[in-house]
Amino acid sequence: MSDDVLRTLREARPGELDPDVRVEEGVRSAELARAMATPRNAAGAEKAAPRRRLVRPAWGIGLVGAAAAAALVVATLPSGGDGGAAGPRSQAGGEPEQPGDARTVLLAAAEKLDGQTEGTGAYWHIATRSYSFYRVGNPAYTVVASDKDDGWTPGKPGGRSYGRQQSLGAKPATPADEKAWRRAGSPSEFEVKVGVTPGGGRYKSMKLRTAPGRQTVSSMPLVDGDKVFWLGRNVTMKDLRALPADPKRLKATLMRWYGGHDTEAESVPMSADAWLYRVGGNVVTSLPVSPKVRAAAFRMLAGLKSVEGIGKVRDAAGRTGDAIAMDEKTPRGVLRHRLVIDRANGNALADENVLLKPSGGESAPAGSLLNSTTVITMEWTNTVPR
């Protein structure tokens, strides 16, 4: 294909499909779950592809092959409201109960994982529940939309991955929001604006409903026959199983894939610490690695200077854990990428984004929980949905 033709295609491509455009943090889970849960209507067409969770600060996973389906950005401009997606300002989204030390938390989690044994099976199964918070109505109140997602990834090349997804609907986030919702007539639908480019500028409308959606089961072959997850690049199960259980060697292995930029957008610079925090978070929350490799990832994160311990918090599912975080300046303000860890067993409970310091144009208050992906199950199994 000639350079002129390629240039013409690039110029004609919508901005939201530009692979170098960085998708705004923490907004893809709900949008992609709804998109992927819609079956194809064409006769004889393959079932809808299972939702692939994409890289986002700090620990989503996914494949380049699914990235185009996730190029929508949930904006902070709800219809009739004052803007901003905002969760409850509580232990789940606000200040922690007590200060903590990141190194102490991470090393303690690593020790717990050292004592765990790895299961066996033909498929890596991970079940998550995601929560996204939106401001709606006038006067504005907050609703939370939740989705549940199960994924089964084959351990060997040439297999098929399976997904099971369901939108659980949207509801008022707090008792105060429920009162405001009732005063507004208890609407069963909420309209929010969805930006198709980061930072706004181009928008589309999206409706949230209080009623749950129907559960869908889907299946698709692996990308290129063997690519299973995203870790700064598409990786195979063999790549993941070869990750070392020593923190220094693990860091060196991961840094081979670091190019000085965001894991998904070459046009966005990213420090090595921020990059390692993101991909290291992938390892501990999602990927089919042994407990000892997960422990090595925690020890690697403990050596990053920008990681903070922020104390005991409750995740969006109401579970209590110790939290670590890394902060980032964004157009919305300072965003805190928070990882919640179960102090009893060292497992990751949730990855969450909190608006630490809003920008001048952001109406969501400081401490608002914007979104959360909670980890329900990570295991090897021989059973898949049919």
DRENDO-534020 format. One record per residue: residue in three letters; x, y, z of N, C-alpha, C in turn. Coordinates in steps of 0.05 Angstrom, whole numbers, plus 32768, in hexadecimal, padded with zeros to 4 digits. Atoms other than C-alpha are relative to their C-alpha. Example, Ala and Ser with C-alpha at 12.3 -4.5 7.8 and 13.67 -1.06 7.14 Angstrom:
2
Ala80127FE8800080F67FA6809C801280188000 Ser7FF07FE87FFF81117FEB808F7FF18016800E 
This chain:
386
Met80117FE88000800080008000801280198000 Ser7FEE7FE98002801D80447FED7FFE80128018 Asp80007FED7FEA8030807A801F7FE980137FFE Asp80167FED80047FFB80A880017FE67FF4800A Val8018800E7FF87FC48075800D80007FFE801F Leu7FFE80037FE37FDC806880547FFB801B800E Arg80047FE67FF57FDE80B380627FE380087FFF Thr801D7FFA80037F9780BB80477FF07FF18015 Leu800F80107FED7F7E808380738004800B801D Arg7FFC7FF57FE57F9F80A180B17FF1801A8004 Glu800E7FE77FFD7F8180E580A37FE27FFC8002 Ala801D800580007F3C80C780997FF77FF2801A Arg800780107FE87F3F809E80DA7FF580138015 Pro800B7FF07FEA7F1380BA8112801580028016 Gly7FED7FFC7FEB7F3B80D7814B7FFE7FEB8016 Glu800380147FEB7F1E80A4817B800C7FE57FFA Leu7FF4801980077F3D806B8154801E80037FFC Asp7FE37FFD80027F8380888153800E7FEF8015 Pro7FF380117FEC7FAF805381748013800F8012 Asp7FEE7FF17FEF7FDC808981907FF180128014 Val800F7FF07FED7FA380AC81B57FFD7FF0801A Arg8003800D7FE67FA5809B81FE7FE48002800B Val801B80007FF57F628087821A80008008801D Glu80017FF67FE57F4F80AB82597FFD7FE98015 Glu7FFE80167FED7F5B808282987FE67FF8800C Gly8016800A7FF07F29805682B97FE580027FF5 Val801B7FFC800B7EEF806082897FF97FEA7FEC Arg8006801280167EF38025825A7FEF7FE88009 Ser800D80197FF77ED87FEC82857FE37FFF7FFA Ala801C800080047E90800082847FF880027FE2 Glu80067FFC801D7E908018823B80067FE77FF0 Leu7FF9801780107EB47FDC821F7FF07FE78008 Ala801180177FF87E8C7FAA82487FE580027FF2 Arg801A7FFD800E7E4C7FC7822B80037FFA7FE2 Ala7FFD8004801C7E687FC781E580047FE27FF9 Met7FFA801C80067E837F8081E87FE97FED8008 Ala801680127FF87E447F6582097FEA80007FEC Thr80157FFF80157E1B7F7681CB80067FEC7FEB Pro7FFA801480147E167F39819E7FFD800A7FE4 Arg80037FF9801C7E1E7F3E81537FE67FF47FF6 Asn801A8008800A7DDD7F38812D80027FF07FE6 Ala7FFE800D801A7DF77F1E80EB7FFE7FE28002 Ala8003801D7FFF7DE27ED780DC801B7FF27FFC Gly7FE7800F80037E1B7EA780E68019800E800A Ala7FE97FF27FF67E487EDC8104800A7FF3801A Glu7FF4800B7FE77E777EC8813C7FF5800F8018 Lys80097FF27FE87E617ED88182801280188006 Ala7FF17FE77FFA7E767F1C819D801A7FF9800F Ala7FE780047FF37EBE7F1F81B27FFF8006801D Pro80017FFA7FE37EC97F1C81FD800E801A8005 Arg7FF37FE77FF97EDA7F5D821D801C7FFB8009 Arg7FE480017FF77F257F67822580058019800F Arg7FFA7FE87FF07F387F96825D801A800C7FF7 Leu7FE97FF3800D7F697FC882418012800D8015 Val7FED7FF37FEE7FA67FE782607FF6801B8008 Arg80067FE67FF67F978022828B800F8003801A Pro7FF37FFE7FE77FBA803F82C67FEE7FF68016 Ala7FE6800A80027FC9801682EA80017FE37FF7 Trp7FFC801C80047FB97FCF82DA7FE97FF27FF1 Gly8012800F80117F877FBD82A380107FEE7FEE Ile7FF2801280137F977F8782707FF07FFF7FE6 Gly800E800380197F847F7B822880127FFC7FE9 Leu7FF1800480187F9B7F7381E17FFC80177FED Val80027FEC80147FA97FA381A97FE87FFA7FEE Gly8016800780117F757F7D81817FE5800A800A Ala80197FF67FF57F3F7F9681B08000801E8005 Ala7FFD7FE47FF87F597FDD81B87FEC80127FF0 Ala80117FEE80107F307FFB817F7FE38000800B Ala801B80027FF57EF07FE381A17FFD80118019 Ala80007FF27FE67F03800B81DF8008801D7FFD Ala7FF67FE580057F13804E81BF7FEC80158008 Leu80137FED7FF77ED9807081E280088009801C Val7FF87FF57FE77EE5809D821D7FE7800C800E Val80177FF57FF17EB080AA82528008801C800A Ala7FF97FE57FF97EB080F582597FF48008801B Thr800B7FF77FE67EA0811D82987FEC80167FFB Leu80147FEC80067E678144827A7FE47FF37FFD Pro801A800C80017E258123828C7FEA80137FF7 Ser80167FF0800A7DE4813B826C7FF2800D8018 Gly800F7FF17FEC7DC581718297800E8003801B Gly7FF27FFF7FE67DF9816A82CE801680148000 Asp7FEA7FED7FFD7E36818F82E5801A7FF57FF8 Gly7FE7800B800A7E69816182C7800E7FEF8015 Gly7FF080107FEE7E97812D82E47FF47FE68008 Ala8007801A7FF67E9480E482F5800A7FFF801C Ala7FF77FFE7FE57E9780E083407FF37FEA8011 Gly800A80147FEE7E9180A883717FFC800C801C Pro80057FF67FE57E7F80AD83BB801A8008800D Arg7FE87FF77FF17EAF80D383E77FFF7FF2801B Ser800180117FE87EB5809B841A801B7FF28001 Gln7FE780107FFF7EEA8068842D80057FF47FE5 Ala7FFB800C801A7EDF804B83E8800C80147FED Gly7FF67FED80127EF0808C83C680108017800C Gly7FF47FE97FF37F0A80BE83F9801A7FF9800F Glu7FE780037FF17F4080C0842E80017FE5800D Pro7FFD801A7FF37F5B807F844A7FFD8003801E Glu80047FFF7FE47F4F806C8492801A8006800F Gln7FE77FFC7FF27F99806E84A4801680017FEB Pro7FE97FFF80137FDC807E8482800D7FE57FFF Gly7FF280198004800580458467801B80047FF3 Asp7FE67FFF800D80498035844C80007FED7FE9 Ala800280118018804C801A840580127FE88001 Arg7FED80167FFF808A7FF1840F7FF87FEA8013 Thr800980137FEC80707FD0844E7FE87FF07FF5 Val8018800D800A802D7FC0842D80077FEC7FEA Leu7FF980118017804C7FA483ED80117FE88008 Leu7FEF80167FF880817F7A840F7FF07FEC8011 Ala801180127FF1804D7F5D843F7FEE7FF07FED Ala8010800F801380217F4B840480117FEB7FF1 Ala7FEE8013800D805C7F2A83E180057FE88011 Glu7FFB80177FEE806A7EFF841E7FE87FEE8001 Lys80198010800080217EE8841F7FFF7FEF7FE6 Leu8002800F801A80257ED583D580157FEB7FFE Asp7FEB8014800180667EAF83DF7FF67FE5800A Gly800A80197FF4803F7E7C84077FE97FF47FF1 Gln8016800B800F80097E7183D3800A7FEC7FEB Thr7FFA8013801580087E3783A27FEF80077FE7 Glu800E7FFA80197FF47E3D83597FEE7FE97FF8 Gly80138014800A7FB77E18833E80087FF77FE4 Thr7FFC800A801B7FB37DF382FC7FE680017FF1 Gly8018800180117F837DF282C2800780087FE4 Ala7FFC7FFA801C7F7B7DFD82787FFB801E7FFA Tyr80087FE480057F607E45827E800680118018 Trp7FFD7FEB7FEC7F727E8382A57FE6800F8002 His801A7FF37FFC7F317E9E82C3800380178012 Ile80017FE87FEF7F2A7EE482DD7FE5800C7FFF Ala801B7FF47FFE7EE97F0182F68003801B800E Thr7FFF7FE57FF57EE27F4C83047FE4800D8000 Arg80187FEF80007EAC7F7E8314800A801D7FFF Ser7FF77FE580047EB57FC582FC7FEA80148008 Tyr80127FEB7FF77E95800583178009801A7FF3 Ser7FFA7FE5800C7E92804882F37FEB8014800B Phe80117FEC7FF37E76808783147FFB80187FED Tyr80077FEA80127E5180BE82EE7FEE8014800F Arg80117FEB7FF77E31810082FF7FE980047FEC Val80177FFE80127DEB810582E17FEB8013800D Gly80167FF07FF67DAD813182E78006801D8005 Asn7FFE7FE37FF97DA0817982FA7FEA80078014 Pro7FE580007FF57DAC81838333800D7FE57FFE Ala7FF1801980067DE2814F832B80027FEE8018 Tyr7FFA80147FEC7DEB810F835280107FEA7FF2 Thr7FED8014800B7E1880D383497FF27FE47FFE Val8008801C80037E07808E832D80187FF07FFB Val7FEA801280057E33805283297FF67FE97FEE Ala8006801580137E30802282EE80147FE98005 Ser7FEE80177FFB7E4B7FDC82FA7FFC7FEA7FEB Asp8000801680137E5D7FA282CD80107FE9800C Lys7FF080177FF87E757F5C82DB800B7FF27FE7 Asp7FF2800B80177EA67F3982AD80117FE98008 Asp7FEF80177FFD7EC47EF482AA800E7FFA7FE7 Gly7FF1800780177EFB7EE0827B80107FE68004 Trp7FF280197FFF7F1A7E9C826C801480007FE9 Thr7FEB7FFF80147F5D7E9C8246800E7FE57FFF Pro7FF3801B80027F7B7E5A822C801D80028007 Gly7FE380017FF97FBF7E46824680127FF87FE9 Lys7FEF800880167FD67E2C82037FF8800F7FE6 Pro80067FF280197FDA7E4D81BE7FEB7FF17FF0 Gly8013800C80127FA47E40818B7FE47FFC800C Gly801A80037FF37F6B7E3F81BD7FEE80187FFC Arg80137FEA80017F2F7E6C81C67FFD800B801C Ser80077FF37FE77F217E9E81FC7FE280038002 Tyr801D7FFD7FFB7EDD7EA5821C7FFB80178013 Gly80087FEA7FEF7EB97EDE823D7FE37FFE8008 Arg801C7FFE7FF77E7A7EE882667FFD801C800D Gln80037FE47FF77E627F2F82717FE380068006 Gln801A7FF67FFA7E277F52828F8001801C800C Ser80037FE67FF37E157F9A829D7FEC7FFD8017 Leu801180037FE97DF87F9D82E37FEE80188005 Gly80117FE97FFE7DD77FE082D8800D80168010 Ala7FF77FE87FF27DE0802582F77FED80068017 Lys80117FF87FE97DC7803D833A800D8017800F Pro7FF47FEB7FF07DD18077836980177FF68011 Ala7FE780097FF37E16807483897FFE7FFF801F Thr80027FFE7FE37E03808883D17FE380058008 Pro801B7FF97FF87DC5809183FB7FF7801C7FF9 Ala80077FE480087DC880DC83EE7FFA80027FE3 Asp80058000801C7DCC80CF83A47FE57FF27FFA Glu801A800D80047D9080A083A97FE980148006 Lys80157FEC7FFB7D6780D883C97FFE80147FE9 Ala80017FED80177D7B810783907FF47FF27FE8 Trp800C800F80167D6980D1835E7FE27FFE8003 Arg801D80027FFC7D2480C8837D7FF3801B7FFC Arg800B7FE580057D1A8113837D7FFE80067FE2 Ala80007FFC801D7D2A811183327FEC7FEE7FF2 Gly80148011800C7CF280DE832880087FE47FFC Ser7FF5801B80027D1B809E832E80037FF77FE3 Pro7FFD8008801C7D2F809C82E5800E7FE57FFD Ser7FF4801A80057D41805882C8801680017FEB Glu7FEA7FFC80137D7280758295800F801A8007 Phe7FEF7FE97FFC7DAB80A6829B801080057FE7 Glu7FF07FF980187DCC80CA8261801A800D8008 Val7FE67FF47FFB7E1680D98264800D80067FE6 Lys7FF17FF980187E4580F7823180197FEF8000 Val7FE8801180047E7B80CA82168012800E7FEC Gly7FEC7FF380117EB980EC81FA800E7FEB7FEF Val7FF2801380127ED880CA81BE801D80087FFC Thr7FE47FF97FFF7F1A80EE81C980068008801D Pro7FF97FF87FE57F3F80F8820B7FFF801E8004 Gly80027FE47FF97F32813A822D7FE9800E7FF4 Gly80187FF3800B7EF1814782088004800A7FE4 Gly7FFF7FF5801B7EE3816C81C87FEC7FF37FEE Arg8013800F800F7EBA813681A77FF17FEC8012 Tyr801080107FED7E81811281CB7FEA7FF17FF2 Lys8018800E80087E4A80E081C27FF17FFA801A Ser801080067FE97E1180CF81F080007FE28006 Met8003801C7FF87E0C808E82177FEC7FFF8016 Lys801480037FEC7DD28076824080077FE98013 Leu7FFE80147FEB7DD8805182817FE47FF9800A Arg801B80097FF77D9D8028829A80037FF3801B Thr8000800C7FE57D8A801282E07FFD7FE27FFE Ala8005801C80037D757FCE82C680197FF17FF7 Pro7FE98010800A7DAB7F9882BE7FFC7FF87FE3 Gly8001800B801B7DBC7F82827880007FE18001 Arg7FFF801D80017DB97F3A8261801D7FF68000 Gln7FE5800C80007DF57F0E826C80067FF47FE5 Thr7FF7800B801A7E1C7EFC822E80197FEF8004 Val7FE8801080017E4F7EC68221800C80017FE4 Ser7FF47FFB801A7E817ECF81E9801A7FEF7FFE Ser7FE8801080057EBD7EAC81CA800E800B7FE8 Met7FF07FF780177EF67EBE819B801B7FF28000 Pro7FE5800B80007F397EA2818480148015800B Leu7FEC7FEE7FF67F787EC081A2800B80117FE9 Val7FF47FEF80147F977EFA817D801A7FF47FF7 Asp7FE9800D800C7FCC7EDF814E80047FE38008 Gly7FFE801B7FF87FBD7E9B816B800C7FFA801B Asp7FF280057FE77FE67EA581AA800180188013 Lys7FFE7FE97FEE7FE07EEC81C67FE980008013 Val801580037FEC7FBB7EEC82077FFA801A8010 Phe80037FE87FF07FC67F2E822C801280167FF7 Trp7FF07FE980067FE47F738228801180078018 Leu7FEE7FF87FEA80217F858252801480137FF5 Gly7FEF7FEE800F803D7FC1822E80037FF87FE3 Arg8001800B801A80377F9781F07FEE7FE78001 Asn800E80197FFF800F7F5A81DB80137FEA8008 Val7FEF80167FF6802B7F1D82007FF27FE67FFE Thr800A801C800180227ED281FC80007FF5801C Met8000800E7FE680157EA28235801D7FF88007 Lys7FE480077FFC805D7E8B822C80108017800B Asp7FF37FE87FF680757ED282377FFA8004801E Leu80087FFB7FE5804E7ED88277800A7FEA8013 Arg7FF780157FEF80617E948292801F80018004 Ala7FE27FFE7FFE80AB7EA68287800880188011 Leu7FF87FEA7FEF80A87EE482B3800D7FF68019 Pro7FF1800A7FE980DB7EDD82EB7FF48007801B Ala800B7FFC7FE580CA7ED88335801380108011 Asp7FEE7FEE7FF181037F0683497FFA801D7FF8 Pro80087FE5800780F17F50834D8012800F7FEE Lys7FED7FF2801281317F6A832D7FFE7FF57FE4 Arg8001800C801A812D7F3982F47FE580067FF2 Leu801B7FF9800B80E27F4682EC8000801D7FF5 Lys7FFE7FE4800980EF7F9182E7801080027FE6 Ala7FEF7FFF801981267F8682B37FF17FF57FE9 Thr800F800C801580F87F59828B7FEA80137FF6 Leu80157FED800880BF7F8B828B800B80197FF2 Met7FF57FE7800B80EC7FC6827C800A7FFC7FE3 Arg7FF98004801C81007FA5823A7FEA800A7FEE Trp80177FF7801080BB7FB982227FF9801D8004 Tyr80057FE37FFB80BF8001823B800D80117FEB Gly7FF67FEF801580C7803582057FFF801E8007 Gly80017FE47FF880C28075822E7FE5800D7FFD His801B7FF480048078807F82207FEB7FEE800C Asp8018800E7FF78033806982357FFE7FE47FF3 Thr8002801B800B8024801F822C7FEF7FFE7FE8 Glu8011800180177FF0803081F8800380177FEC Ala7FFE7FE980128002807381DA801D800A7FFF Glu7FE47FF880038048808181C08003801F8002 Ser7FFE7FE37FFF803880CC81BF7FFE800A801D Val80037FF77FE4802E80CE820B80197FF68010 Pro7FE880087FF1807080CE82337FF77FF4801B Met8006800C7FE6807180A38272801A7FF8800D Ser7FE880067FF280A6809B82A780027FE18004 Ala7FFC801D7FFC80C4805682B47FF17FF68018 Asp800F80087FE880A6805482FA7FE27FFE7FFA Ala801D800180068060806482E17FFA7FE97FEE Trp8005801780128067803082AA80027FE6800F Leu7FFD80187FF0807F7FFB82DA7FE97FFD8013 Tyr801880027FEE8046800C830A7FE87FF57FF0 Arg8016800980108015800182D280027FE37FF9 Val7FFE801C800880307FC082B780047FED8018 Gly7FFE80107FE880437FA782FC7FE57FFB800C Gly801B80047FF67FFC7FB383117FF17FEC7FF0 Asn800C801580107FE57F8882D680077FE5800B Val7FF6801B7FF8800F7F4F82F07FF17FF7801A Val800B80087FE67FF17F5083377FE27FFE8000 Thr801D800080007FA87F5A83247FF37FEE7FEB Ser800E800C80167F9C7F3482E4800D7FE97FF3 Leu7FF2801280127FD17F0A82C480057FE4800B Pro7FFC801C7FF87FDB7EBF82C5801D7FF98006 Val7FE580067FF7801C7EBD82EB7FFE7FF2801B Ser7FFF800E7FE680317E9683297FFF80148017 Pro7FFF7FEE7FE980287EB2836F801B800C8005 Lys7FE57FF67FFC80747EB98373800780177FED Val7FFC7FEA801280757EE583357FF080188008 Arg80107FEA7FF6803D7F0E8351800D800D8018 Ala7FF17FF67FE980657F158391801880117FF7 Ala7FEA7FF1800B80A17F2C83687FF7801B7FF5 Ala800B7FE6800A80757F6183477FFB80138017 Phe80047FEF7FE880617F7B838C801B800B800A Arg7FE67FF77FF780AA7F7E83A0800C80157FED Met7FF67FEC801380BB7FA383607FF2801A8004 Leu800F7FE87FFB80837FD5836D800A800E801A Ala7FF67FF47FE7809F7FDF83B4801980107FFC Gly7FE77FF1800580DF7FFA83957FFB80197FEF Leu80067FE8801080BC8031836C7FFC80188013 Lys80007FE87FEE80C78076838B7FE5800E8000 Ser80197FF080018084809383747FE87FF2800B Val8016800F7FF58059805D83947FFC8008801E Glu80077FF87FE58035807483D47FEF7FEB800E Gly8013800F7FF08014804E840C7FEB8013800A Ile80167FED7FF97FD0806D841A7FED7FF58015 Gly8010800A7FE97FB5804184527FEB7FEC7FF8 Lys8015801480037F798015845B7FE8800E7FF3 Val80187FF5800E7F3E8021842B7FED7FEA7FFB Arg80148013800A7EFF7FFF84137FFF80037FE2 Asp80037FFE801C7EFB7FEE83CA7FE280047FF9 Ala801C7FFA80087EBB7FFA83A17FED7FE98006 Ala801080177FF87EA37FB483B47FFC7FFE801E Gly80037FFF7FE37EA87FC683FE80157FF0800F Arg7FEC80107FF27EE57F9B840D801780128009 Thr7FEB7FF07FF47F1C7FB7843A801B7FF57FF9 Gly7FE4800880067F657FB68426801380178003 Asp7FEC7FEC80007FA67FDB84288005800B7FE4 Ala7FFE7FF4801A7FB0800C83EF801B800D7FFB Ile7FE87FF0800A7FEC802583C87FF680107FE8 Ala800A7FF080167FE8805983928017800F7FF3 Met7FEE7FEE800E800C8082835E7FEE80167FF4 Asp800F7FE980097FF380C8834B800980097FE5 Glu7FFA7FF6801B7FEF80E683057FF1801A7FFB Lys800D7FE880087FDF812B82EB7FF27FFB7FE5 Thr8011800480187FA6812982B77FF080197FFB Pro80117FE880047F78815C82977FEA80048015 Arg80157FFE7FEC7F45814C82CD800C8009801B Gly7FF47FFA7FE77F77815A830480147FE98007 Val7FEE80157FF77FA3812C832E7FF07FE78005 Leu800E80197FFE7F8C80E4832680117FED8010 Arg7FF280137FF07F9F80B083597FF97FE47FF7 His8004801C80097FA88069833D80067FEE8018 Arg7FFE800E7FE67F9B803D83797FFC7FE27FFD Leu8001801D7FFF7FA77FF383847FFA7FF8801D Val800880097FE57F837FD383BF80077FE28003 Ile7FF5801B7FFB7FA37F9483DD7FF47FF48019 Asp800B800F7FE97F857F60840B80177FF98013 Arg7FEA80047FED7FB17F60844980017FE3800A Ala8001801B7FF57F9B7F19845B800F7FED7FEE Asn7FF3801380127FB67EF6841D8012800C7FEB Gly7FEE7FF380137FDC7F2983F47FF580037FE4 Asn800C7FFD801A7FAC7F2683B97FF6801C7FFB Ala800B7FE680077F987F6583937FE27FFE8000 Leu801D7FFE7FFF7F507F7983A07FF480117FEA Ala800C7FED80137F457FB38371801580147FF6 Asp7FF27FE8800A7F637FE883457FEC80167FFC Glu80147FEB7FFF7F42802B834B800D801B7FF9 Asn7FF77FE580067F48807483357FF080138011 Val800C7FEC7FEE7F3B80AC83668009801C7FF6 Leu7FF97FE580087F3880F68353800B800E8019 Leu7FF37FF67FE87F6A811083867FFD801F8002 Lys80027FE380007F6C815A83717FF480087FE5 Pro800D7FF980197F398171833D800D80197FF3 Ser7FF87FE9800E7F4D81A283077FEB80168003 Gly80137FEA7FFE7F2B81E683017FE67FFB7FF3 Gly80188005800E7EF881CD82D07FF17FE68008 Glu800B801A7FF87EE8818C82F57FEE80048018 Ser80137FFC7FEA7EAA818B83217FFF7FEA8014 Ala7FFF80167FEC7EB581488343801280098017 Pro7FF07FF77FE97ECE8156838980197FEF8005 Ala7FE8800F7FF97F12814183A27FF97FE78010 Gly800680197FF27F1380FA83BA7FEB7FEE7FF4 Ser80158010800D7EDE80E1838A800C7FE77FF3 Leu7FF98018800E7EE4809983747FF480017FE4 Leu800A7FFE801C7EDF809A83287FF97FE57FF5 Asn8006801B800B7EE28050831880117FEC800F Ser7FF380167FF27EF7800D83347FFB7FE67FF1 Thr8002801B80097F057FC8831A80087FEE8016 Thr7FFB80127FEA7EFF7F94835180057FE47FF6 Val7FF8801B80087F207F50834B7FF07FED8011 Ile801080147FF17EF07F18835E800E7FE58000 Thr7FF4801A80027F147EDA8345801880017FED Met7FEA800680127F587EC8832780087FE38005 Glu7FFA801C7FFB7F637E7E831C80047FF27FE5 Trp7FFF801380177F757E4682EC7FE97FED8003 Thr801780117FFF7F3B7E1B82D97FFE7FF07FE6 Asn8005800F80197F257DE682A77FE480057FF5 Thr801C7FFB80087EDE7E0182A27FFD801B7FF3 Val80067FE7800E7EC77E3582707FE280017FFA Pro801D7FFF80077E817E4F825F7FFB7FF57FE4 Arg8008800B801A7E5D7E2E82267FE4800B7FF8 
